[in-house]
Amino acid sequence: MLQTISDHPSVAGSIIGILIFLLGYFIRKVDRKIDIHSDMIVATKSDLILQLANMRSELKTDITTVFNEICSERQGSCSRLQQAKLDTMTATHTAICAKLSRLDEERKNDWNQQRRWNDKVETTIYKDRIGK
């Protein structure tokens, strides 16, 4: 083969030139593919970062909404419980006031009856004293 190259150096040079050209062509083609894939990877990474940020924002909004709904529900339950307790206390106090009023009326009636008895006793006692 060396003999052929030495006999025909122009053919060997042209073959080597063609091989170098083909090698350069394929290297450039591979380099472009690497650049294209690198650009796609960077774009995908950017998309993933944006999607993750959007998902975090949506998740935060969803969590806030659920939290507010639960708080509102619990506050409503607490409010109803407090109102029920207040209604019970009001009814109890009304019943106590009515009983106190009834007891006061009974006491007044008993006192009036006692006063009448006292008056009868005094009349009888003074009548006996005056008559002696």
GIJO-V619227 format. One record per helix or strand of 3 or more residues. SS is the DSSP state (A for helix, B for strand). FROM is the first residue (numbers start at 1). TO is the last residue. If there is no record, write none. Layout:
ss={SS,SS}
from={FROM,FROM}
to={TO,TO}
This chain:
ss={A,A}
from={2,9}
to={7,131}
